[in-house]
Amino acid sequence: MEELQSLNRRLFLKKATALGVVASLASLDSFAETKASKDVKLTILHSNDVHSRIEPFPMDGSRMQGLGGVARRSTLIQKIRAEEKNVLLFDAGDMFQGTPYFNLFDGQVELELMSKLKYDAGTFGNHEFDNGLQGILKHFDKANFPFITSNYDFSETVLAGKTKEYLVFERDGVKIGVFALGVDVEGLVDPNGYKGMKYLDPLEVTNRLVPKLKKDLKCDLVICLSHMGYSYKDDTISDLKLAANSRDIDLIIGGHTHTFLEKPTEVKNLDGKITLVNQVGFGGASFGRIDFILNPRTKRKQVLLSSNYTIDKKLEQSLA
C-alpha cells in the first residue's frame, strides 16, 4: 500500500510539473503575442537635393536667403531622436554640386557630414555623376551608411557591389523595405560620367522588387527613395505616375524637381489604396517628417503626423 501511495505521489508530481511547464509556455506565448500585437510608432525623416549646401543660404535678398544649414538640421534630428524611439533618416539624391564645398573637396565634406547625422540610407541623383564614377568612388569610404540604387546597374563598372538593390530595416518588430529609383541620366550627364552603367526601367524594377519586399520578405512598410521628379507635363515617369501605376508602396520620398510641398501628396494606387509622395525642395531649406503607426500582427497602418519643417532661424531659436 505504501509503495502504491508513493507511486501515486510521484505520478502526481510529474503531472503537476508538466502542467506547470505547459502553463509557463502558454504564458510566454501569450506574452509574445501581446508584445507582437502592440502598435509601433515609426518616424521617417528625409532630405533631398541638398546640393552641397553646408551653410545657410546667404542673406542676399533672394527667396532662399537665410534658409538651410547642416548645423540646424543636425539639431532638429537630434531633438526628434531624443523624443522618438524608432527613427529612420533617408536622402533622395543630389547631395553633391552647388557650392564651393563640392568644387574644393569633391564630395568628401557632404559624405562625412551625412555620416555624422547618421543617415540610414541614401540614393544617387544625377549630380552624383558630375565627376564620373571614379568621382563617386573617390570618397565613398567616408560614408558609413549604404546607398540604394535599384534601377542603376553598376555590375560592369568600378561601383560593382558598392550599392544595394534594396534594404530591409527592422524597428520594434516592424519591417521596413526600401528600394530606390533614379532619373534617366541620358542628356543630363556627360556619357563618360556613367560609362558602363545600365539604366533599368523604373516600373519594371518596381514590379519586381515590391512584391519581393511585401510578400517574400514580409515588410510592413515599403518606401521608395526616388530621384525621378515629382511630376511632368509629358509622359516622363515621375513620382506621381509611379504611385498611380504600382501597388503596395506606402511612401515615395522624392527629389530632382526641387518641389516644395507643404505636406505629402496622397495618390491612389492600382488597388485604390493611398501612396504618399513627399519632397522638400532643395538646398536643405526644408526637411521632411512622416510618422506612421503600425501593428505587425494586425497589419493596421495609419499616418499619425506629416510635417515638412522650414530650416530657418526661427526653427533654430525654437530648438535652443
Contacts in CASP RR format, 6 or more apart in sequence:
PFRMAT RR
TARGET T0000
AUTHOR 0000-0000-0000
METHOD contacts of the structure
MODEL  1
MEELQSLNRRLFLKKATALGVVASLASLDSFAETKASKDVKLTILHSNDV
HSRIEPFPMDGSRMQGLGGVARRSTLIQKIRAEEKNVLLFDAGDMFQGTP
YFNLFDGQVELELMSKLKYDAGTFGNHEFDNGLQGILKHFDKANFPFITS
NYDFSETVLAGKTKEYLVFERDGVKIGVFALGVDVEGLVDPNGYKGMKYL
DPLEVTNRLVPKLKKDLKCDLVICLSHMGYSYKDDTISDLKLAANSRDID
LIIGGHTHTFLEKPTEVKNLDGKITLVNQVGFGGASFGRIDFILNPRTKR
KQVLLSSNYTIDKKLEQSLA
33 297 0 8 1.000
36 173 0 8 1.000
36 296 0 8 1.000
36 297 0 8 1.000
37 295 0 8 1.000
37 296 0 8 1.000
37 297 0 8 1.000
37 298 0 8 1.000
38 295 0 8 1.000
39 293 0 8 1.000
39 294 0 8 1.000
39 295 0 8 1.000
39 300 0 8 1.000
40 86 0 8 1.000
40 171 0 8 1.000
40 172 0 8 1.000
40 173 0 8 1.000
40 174 0 8 1.000
40 293 0 8 1.000
40 294 0 8 1.000
40 295 0 8 1.000
40 296 0 8 1.000
41 84 0 8 1.000
41 85 0 8 1.000
41 86 0 8 1.000
41 291 0 8 1.000
41 292 0 8 1.000
41 293 0 8 1.000
41 304 0 8 1.000
42 86 0 8 1.000
42 88 0 8 1.000
42 171 0 8 1.000
42 172 0 8 1.000
42 174 0 8 1.000
42 176 0 8 1.000
42 221 0 8 1.000
42 291 0 8 1.000
42 292 0 8 1.000
42 293 0 8 1.000
42 294 0 8 1.000
43 80 0 8 1.000
43 84 0 8 1.000
43 86 0 8 1.000
43 87 0 8 1.000
43 88 0 8 1.000
43 289 0 8 1.000
43 290 0 8 1.000
43 291 0 8 1.000
44 88 0 8 1.000
44 90 0 8 1.000
44 223 0 8 1.000
44 251 0 8 1.000
44 253 0 8 1.000
44 289 0 8 1.000
44 290 0 8 1.000
44 291 0 8 1.000
44 292 0 8 1.000
45 77 0 8 1.000
45 80 0 8 1.000
45 87 0 8 1.000
45 88 0 8 1.000
45 89 0 8 1.000
45 90 0 8 1.000
45 287 0 8 1.000
45 288 0 8 1.000
45 289 0 8 1.000
46 89 0 8 1.000
46 90 0 8 1.000
46 91 0 8 1.000
46 92 0 8 1.000
46 253 0 8 1.000
46 278 0 8 1.000
46 280 0 8 1.000
46 287 0 8 1.000
46 288 0 8 1.000
46 289 0 8 1.000
47 73 0 8 1.000
47 90 0 8 1.000
47 91 0 8 1.000
47 92 0 8 1.000
47 280 0 8 1.000
47 284 0 8 1.000
47 287 0 8 1.000
47 288 0 8 1.000
48 91 0 8 1.000
48 92 0 8 1.000
48 93 0 8 1.000
48 94 0 8 1.000
48 227 0 8 1.000
48 253 0 8 1.000
48 254 0 8 1.000
48 255 0 8 1.000
48 256 0 8 1.000
48 279 0 8 1.000
48 280 0 8 1.000
48 281 0 8 1.000
48 282 0 8 1.000
49 92 0 8 1.000
49 93 0 8 1.000
49 94 0 8 1.000
49 255 0 8 1.000
49 256 0 8 1.000
49 258 0 8 1.000
49 281 0 8 1.000
49 282 0 8 1.000
49 283 0 8 1.000
49 284 0 8 1.000
50 91 0 8 1.000
50 94 0 8 1.000
50 95 0 8 1.000
50 110 0 8 1.000
50 282 0 8 1.000
50 283 0 8 1.000
50 284 0 8 1.000
51 94 0 8 1.000
51 95 0 8 1.000
51 96 0 8 1.000
51 97 0 8 1.000
51 98 0 8 1.000
51 99 0 8 1.000
51 127 0 8 1.000
51 282 0 8 1.000
51 283 0 8 1.000
52 95 0 8 1.000
52 96 0 8 1.000
52 97 0 8 1.000
52 98 0 8 1.000
52 99 0 8 1.000
52 101 0 8 1.000
52 102 0 8 1.000
52 107 0 8 1.000
52 109 0 8 1.000
52 110 0 8 1.000
53 68 0 8 1.000
53 69 0 8 1.000
53 98 0 8 1.000
53 99 0 8 1.000
53 283 0 8 1.000
53 284 0 8 1.000
53 285 0 8 1.000
54 69 0 8 1.000
54 70 0 8 1.000
54 99 0 8 1.000
54 101 0 8 1.000
54 109 0 8 1.000
54 110 0 8 1.000
54 113 0 8 1.000
55 69 0 8 1.000
55 70 0 8 1.000
56 66 0 8 1.000
56 67 0 8 1.000
56 68 0 8 1.000
56 69 0 8 1.000
56 72 0 8 1.000
56 311 0 8 1.000
57 64 0 8 1.000
57 65 0 8 1.000
57 66 0 8 1.000
57 67 0 8 1.000
57 68 0 8 1.000
57 283 0 8 1.000
57 285 0 8 1.000
58 65 0 8 1.000
58 66 0 8 1.000
59 65 0 8 1.000
59 66 0 8 1.000
64 283 0 8 1.000
64 285 0 8 1.000
66 312 0 8 1.000
66 313 0 8 1.000
67 283 0 8 1.000
67 284 0 8 1.000
67 285 0 8 1.000
67 310 0 8 1.000
67 311 0 8 1.000
67 312 0 8 1.000
68 283 0 8 1.000
68 284 0 8 1.000
68 285 0 8 1.000
68 311 0 8 1.000
68 312 0 8 1.000
69 284 0 8 1.000
69 311 0 8 1.000
70 113 0 8 1.000
70 117 0 8 1.000
72 311 0 8 1.000
72 312 0 8 1.000
72 315 0 8 1.000
72 316 0 8 1.000
72 319 0 8 1.000
73 117 0 8 1.000
73 284 0 8 1.000
73 287 0 8 1.000
73 311 0 8 1.000
74 116 0 8 1.000
74 117 0 8 1.000
75 316 0 8 1.000
75 319 0 8 1.000
76 287 0 8 1.000
76 309 0 8 1.000
76 311 0 8 1.000
76 315 0 8 1.000
76 319 0 8 1.000
77 89 0 8 1.000
77 117 0 8 1.000
77 118 0 8 1.000
79 319 0 8 1.000
80 87 0 8 1.000
80 289 0 8 1.000
81 87 0 8 1.000
84 291 0 8 1.000
85 171 0 8 1.000
85 172 0 8 1.000
86 171 0 8 1.000
86 172 0 8 1.000
86 174 0 8 1.000
88 120 0 8 1.000
88 169 0 8 1.000
88 171 0 8 1.000
88 176 0 8 1.000
89 117 0 8 1.000
89 118 0 8 1.000
89 119 0 8 1.000
89 120 0 8 1.000
90 119 0 8 1.000
90 120 0 8 1.000
90 121 0 8 1.000
90 122 0 8 1.000
90 178 0 8 1.000
90 223 0 8 1.000
90 225 0 8 1.000
90 253 0 8 1.000
91 114 0 8 1.000
91 119 0 8 1.000
91 121 0 8 1.000
91 122 0 8 1.000
91 123 0 8 1.000
91 225 0 8 1.000
92 122 0 8 1.000
92 123 0 8 1.000
92 125 0 8 1.000
92 180 0 8 1.000
92 225 0 8 1.000
92 226 0 8 1.000
92 227 0 8 1.000
92 253 0 8 1.000
92 254 0 8 1.000
92 255 0 8 1.000
92 279 0 8 1.000
93 122 0 8 1.000
93 123 0 8 1.000
93 124 0 8 1.000
93 125 0 8 1.000
93 128 0 8 1.000
93 225 0 8 1.000
93 227 0 8 1.000
93 255 0 8 1.000
93 256 0 8 1.000
94 125 0 8 1.000
94 126 0 8 1.000
94 127 0 8 1.000
94 128 0 8 1.000
94 227 0 8 1.000
94 255 0 8 1.000
94 256 0 8 1.000
94 282 0 8 1.000
95 107 0 8 1.000
95 110 0 8 1.000
95 111 0 8 1.000
95 114 0 8 1.000
95 128 0 8 1.000
96 102 0 8 1.000
96 107 0 8 1.000
96 110 0 8 1.000
96 127 0 8 1.000
96 128 0 8 1.000
96 130 0 8 1.000
97 127 0 8 1.000
97 130 0 8 1.000
98 127 0 8 1.000
101 107 0 8 1.000
101 109 0 8 1.000
101 110 0 8 1.000
102 109 0 8 1.000
102 110 0 8 1.000
106 131 0 8 1.000
106 135 0 8 1.000
106 138 0 8 1.000
106 139 0 8 1.000
107 138 0 8 1.000
107 139 0 8 1.000
108 138 0 8 1.000
108 139 0 8 1.000
108 142 0 8 1.000
111 139 0 8 1.000
111 140 0 8 1.000
111 142 0 8 1.000
111 143 0 8 1.000
112 142 0 8 1.000
114 143 0 8 1.000
114 145 0 8 1.000
115 142 0 8 1.000
115 143 0 8 1.000
115 144 0 8 1.000
115 145 0 8 1.000
118 145 0 8 1.000
119 145 0 8 1.000
120 145 0 8 1.000
120 169 0 8 1.000
121 145 0 8 1.000
121 146 0 8 1.000
121 147 0 8 1.000
121 148 0 8 1.000
121 164 0 8 1.000
121 167 0 8 1.000
121 178 0 8 1.000
121 180 0 8 1.000
121 225 0 8 1.000
122 145 0 8 1.000
122 146 0 8 1.000
122 147 0 8 1.000
122 148 0 8 1.000
122 180 0 8 1.000
122 225 0 8 1.000
123 147 0 8 1.000
123 148 0 8 1.000
123 149 0 8 1.000
123 180 0 8 1.000
123 181 0 8 1.000
123 182 0 8 1.000
123 225 0 8 1.000
123 226 0 8 1.000
123 227 0 8 1.000
124 136 0 8 1.000
124 147 0 8 1.000
124 149 0 8 1.000
124 152 0 8 1.000
124 163 0 8 1.000
124 180 0 8 1.000
124 182 0 8 1.000
124 227 0 8 1.000
125 182 0 8 1.000
125 183 0 8 1.000
125 227 0 8 1.000
125 255 0 8 1.000
125 256 0 8 1.000
126 183 0 8 1.000
126 185 0 8 1.000
126 188 0 8 1.000
126 189 0 8 1.000
126 227 0 8 1.000
126 256 0 8 1.000
128 136 0 8 1.000
129 136 0 8 1.000
129 185 0 8 1.000
129 189 0 8 1.000
129 190 0 8 1.000
129 193 0 8 1.000
129 194 0 8 1.000
130 189 0 8 1.000
131 138 0 8 1.000
131 193 0 8 1.000
132 190 0 8 1.000
132 192 0 8 1.000
132 193 0 8 1.000
132 194 0 8 1.000
133 154 0 8 1.000
133 157 0 8 1.000
133 158 0 8 1.000
133 159 0 8 1.000
133 193 0 8 1.000
133 194 0 8 1.000
133 195 0 8 1.000
133 197 0 8 1.000
134 158 0 8 1.000
136 159 0 8 1.000
137 158 0 8 1.000
137 159 0 8 1.000
137 162 0 8 1.000
140 162 0 8 1.000
146 163 0 8 1.000
146 164 0 8 1.000
146 167 0 8 1.000
147 162 0 8 1.000
147 163 0 8 1.000
147 164 0 8 1.000
148 163 0 8 1.000
148 164 0 8 1.000
148 165 0 8 1.000
148 166 0 8 1.000
148 167 0 8 1.000
148 178 0 8 1.000
148 179 0 8 1.000
148 180 0 8 1.000
148 225 0 8 1.000
149 163 0 8 1.000
149 164 0 8 1.000
149 165 0 8 1.000
149 180 0 8 1.000
149 182 0 8 1.000
150 165 0 8 1.000
150 166 0 8 1.000
150 179 0 8 1.000
150 180 0 8 1.000
150 181 0 8 1.000
150 200 0 8 1.000
150 205 0 8 1.000
150 209 0 8 1.000
151 180 0 8 1.000
151 181 0 8 1.000
151 182 0 8 1.000
151 199 0 8 1.000
151 200 0 8 1.000
151 201 0 8 1.000
151 202 0 8 1.000
151 205 0 8 1.000
152 163 0 8 1.000
152 182 0 8 1.000
152 197 0 8 1.000
152 198 0 8 1.000
152 199 0 8 1.000
152 200 0 8 1.000
153 197 0 8 1.000
153 198 0 8 1.000
153 199 0 8 1.000
153 200 0 8 1.000
154 160 0 8 1.000
154 161 0 8 1.000
154 162 0 8 1.000
154 163 0 8 1.000
154 197 0 8 1.000
155 161 0 8 1.000
155 198 0 8 1.000
156 196 0 8 1.000
156 197 0 8 1.000
156 198 0 8 1.000
157 195 0 8 1.000
157 196 0 8 1.000
157 197 0 8 1.000
159 197 0 8 1.000
165 179 0 8 1.000
165 209 0 8 1.000
166 177 0 8 1.000
166 178 0 8 1.000
166 179 0 8 1.000
166 180 0 8 1.000
166 209 0 8 1.000
166 212 0 8 1.000
166 213 0 8 1.000
167 177 0 8 1.000
167 178 0 8 1.000
168 175 0 8 1.000
168 176 0 8 1.000
168 177 0 8 1.000
168 178 0 8 1.000
168 213 0 8 1.000
168 217 0 8 1.000
168 219 0 8 1.000
169 175 0 8 1.000
169 176 0 8 1.000
169 177 0 8 1.000
169 178 0 8 1.000
170 176 0 8 1.000
173 296 0 8 1.000
174 220 0 8 1.000
174 221 0 8 1.000
174 294 0 8 1.000
174 296 0 8 1.000
175 217 0 8 1.000
175 218 0 8 1.000
175 219 0 8 1.000
175 220 0 8 1.000
175 221 0 8 1.000
175 296 0 8 1.000
176 219 0 8 1.000
176 220 0 8 1.000
176 221 0 8 1.000
176 222 0 8 1.000
176 223 0 8 1.000
177 213 0 8 1.000
177 217 0 8 1.000
177 219 0 8 1.000
177 221 0 8 1.000
177 222 0 8 1.000
177 223 0 8 1.000
178 222 0 8 1.000
178 223 0 8 1.000
178 224 0 8 1.000
178 225 0 8 1.000
179 205 0 8 1.000
179 206 0 8 1.000
179 209 0 8 1.000
179 210 0 8 1.000
179 213 0 8 1.000
179 222 0 8 1.000
179 223 0 8 1.000
179 224 0 8 1.000
179 225 0 8 1.000
180 224 0 8 1.000
180 225 0 8 1.000
180 226 0 8 1.000
180 227 0 8 1.000
181 202 0 8 1.000
181 205 0 8 1.000
181 206 0 8 1.000
181 224 0 8 1.000
181 225 0 8 1.000
181 226 0 8 1.000
181 227 0 8 1.000
181 228 0 8 1.000
181 242 0 8 1.000
182 202 0 8 1.000
182 226 0 8 1.000
182 227 0 8 1.000
182 228 0 8 1.000
183 227 0 8 1.000
183 228 0 8 1.000
183 229 0 8 1.000
183 256 0 8 1.000
184 199 0 8 1.000
185 194 0 8 1.000
185 199 0 8 1.000
186 199 0 8 1.000
202 228 0 8 1.000
202 237 0 8 1.000
202 242 0 8 1.000
203 237 0 8 1.000
203 242 0 8 1.000
203 245 0 8 1.000
203 246 0 8 1.000
206 224 0 8 1.000
206 242 0 8 1.000
206 246 0 8 1.000
206 249 0 8 1.000
207 246 0 8 1.000
210 222 0 8 1.000
210 246 0 8 1.000
210 247 0 8 1.000
210 248 0 8 1.000
210 249 0 8 1.000
211 248 0 8 1.000
213 219 0 8 1.000
213 222 0 8 1.000
213 248 0 8 1.000
214 222 0 8 1.000
214 248 0 8 1.000
220 294 0 8 1.000
220 296 0 8 1.000
220 299 0 8 1.000
220 301 0 8 1.000
221 250 0 8 1.000
221 251 0 8 1.000
221 292 0 8 1.000
221 294 0 8 1.000
221 301 0 8 1.000
222 248 0 8 1.000
222 249 0 8 1.000
222 250 0 8 1.000
222 251 0 8 1.000
223 249 0 8 1.000
223 250 0 8 1.000
223 251 0 8 1.000
223 252 0 8 1.000
223 253 0 8 1.000
224 242 0 8 1.000
224 249 0 8 1.000
224 251 0 8 1.000
224 252 0 8 1.000
224 253 0 8 1.000
225 253 0 8 1.000
225 254 0 8 1.000
226 239 0 8 1.000
226 242 0 8 1.000
226 252 0 8 1.000
226 253 0 8 1.000
226 254 0 8 1.000
226 255 0 8 1.000
226 256 0 8 1.000
227 254 0 8 1.000
227 255 0 8 1.000
227 256 0 8 1.000
228 237 0 8 1.000
228 238 0 8 1.000
228 239 0 8 1.000
228 242 0 8 1.000
228 254 0 8 1.000
228 255 0 8 1.000
228 256 0 8 1.000
229 238 0 8 1.000
229 239 0 8 1.000
229 254 0 8 1.000
229 255 0 8 1.000
229 256 0 8 1.000
229 257 0 8 1.000
229 259 0 8 1.000
229 279 0 8 1.000
230 238 0 8 1.000
230 239 0 8 1.000
230 240 0 8 1.000
230 254 0 8 1.000
230 255 0 8 1.000
230 256 0 8 1.000
230 257 0 8 1.000
230 259 0 8 1.000
230 261 0 8 1.000
230 277 0 8 1.000
230 279 0 8 1.000
231 238 0 8 1.000
231 239 0 8 1.000
231 240 0 8 1.000
231 241 0 8 1.000
231 257 0 8 1.000
231 259 0 8 1.000
232 238 0 8 1.000
238 257 0 8 1.000
239 252 0 8 1.000
239 254 0 8 1.000
239 255 0 8 1.000
239 277 0 8 1.000
239 279 0 8 1.000
240 265 0 8 1.000
240 267 0 8 1.000
240 277 0 8 1.000
242 249 0 8 1.000
242 252 0 8 1.000
243 249 0 8 1.000
243 252 0 8 1.000
243 267 0 8 1.000
243 269 0 8 1.000
243 275 0 8 1.000
243 277 0 8 1.000
244 267 0 8 1.000
244 268 0 8 1.000
244 269 0 8 1.000
244 270 0 8 1.000
244 275 0 8 1.000
245 269 0 8 1.000
245 270 0 8 1.000
246 269 0 8 1.000
246 270 0 8 1.000
246 275 0 8 1.000
247 269 0 8 1.000
247 270 0 8 1.000
247 271 0 8 1.000
247 273 0 8 1.000
248 269 0 8 1.000
248 271 0 8 1.000
249 269 0 8 1.000
249 275 0 8 1.000
250 275 0 8 1.000
250 276 0 8 1.000
250 292 0 8 1.000
250 301 0 8 1.000
251 264 0 8 1.000
251 275 0 8 1.000
251 276 0 8 1.000
251 277 0 8 1.000
251 278 0 8 1.000
251 290 0 8 1.000
252 275 0 8 1.000
252 276 0 8 1.000
252 277 0 8 1.000
252 278 0 8 1.000
253 278 0 8 1.000
253 279 0 8 1.000
254 277 0 8 1.000
254 278 0 8 1.000
254 279 0 8 1.000
255 279 0 8 1.000
255 281 0 8 1.000
257 279 0 8 1.000
258 281 0 8 1.000
258 282 0 8 1.000
259 279 0 8 1.000
259 281 0 8 1.000
260 279 0 8 1.000
260 280 0 8 1.000
260 281 0 8 1.000
260 285 0 8 1.000
260 286 0 8 1.000
260 308 0 8 1.000
261 278 0 8 1.000
261 279 0 8 1.000
261 280 0 8 1.000
261 281 0 8 1.000
261 308 0 8 1.000
262 308 0 8 1.000
263 278 0 8 1.000
263 306 0 8 1.000
263 307 0 8 1.000
263 308 0 8 1.000
264 276 0 8 1.000
264 277 0 8 1.000
264 278 0 8 1.000
264 290 0 8 1.000
264 306 0 8 1.000
265 276 0 8 1.000
265 277 0 8 1.000
265 278 0 8 1.000
266 274 0 8 1.000
266 275 0 8 1.000
266 276 0 8 1.000
267 274 0 8 1.000
267 275 0 8 1.000
267 276 0 8 1.000
267 277 0 8 1.000
268 274 0 8 1.000
268 275 0 8 1.000
269 275 0 8 1.000
276 290 0 8 1.000
276 303 0 8 1.000
276 306 0 8 1.000
278 288 0 8 1.000
278 290 0 8 1.000
278 306 0 8 1.000
278 308 0 8 1.000
280 286 0 8 1.000
280 287 0 8 1.000
280 288 0 8 1.000
280 308 0 8 1.000
284 311 0 8 1.000
285 310 0 8 1.000
285 311 0 8 1.000
285 312 0 8 1.000
286 308 0 8 1.000
286 309 0 8 1.000
286 310 0 8 1.000
286 311 0 8 1.000
287 308 0 8 1.000
287 309 0 8 1.000
287 311 0 8 1.000
288 307 0 8 1.000
288 308 0 8 1.000
288 309 0 8 1.000
289 305 0 8 1.000
289 306 0 8 1.000
289 307 0 8 1.000
289 308 0 8 1.000
289 309 0 8 1.000
290 303 0 8 1.000
290 305 0 8 1.000
290 306 0 8 1.000
290 307 0 8 1.000
291 303 0 8 1.000
291 304 0 8 1.000
291 305 0 8 1.000
291 306 0 8 1.000
292 301 0 8 1.000
292 302 0 8 1.000
292 303 0 8 1.000
292 304 0 8 1.000
293 300 0 8 1.000
293 301 0 8 1.000
293 302 0 8 1.000
293 303 0 8 1.000
293 304 0 8 1.000
294 300 0 8 1.000
294 301 0 8 1.000
295 301 0 8 1.000
309 315 0 8 1.000
END
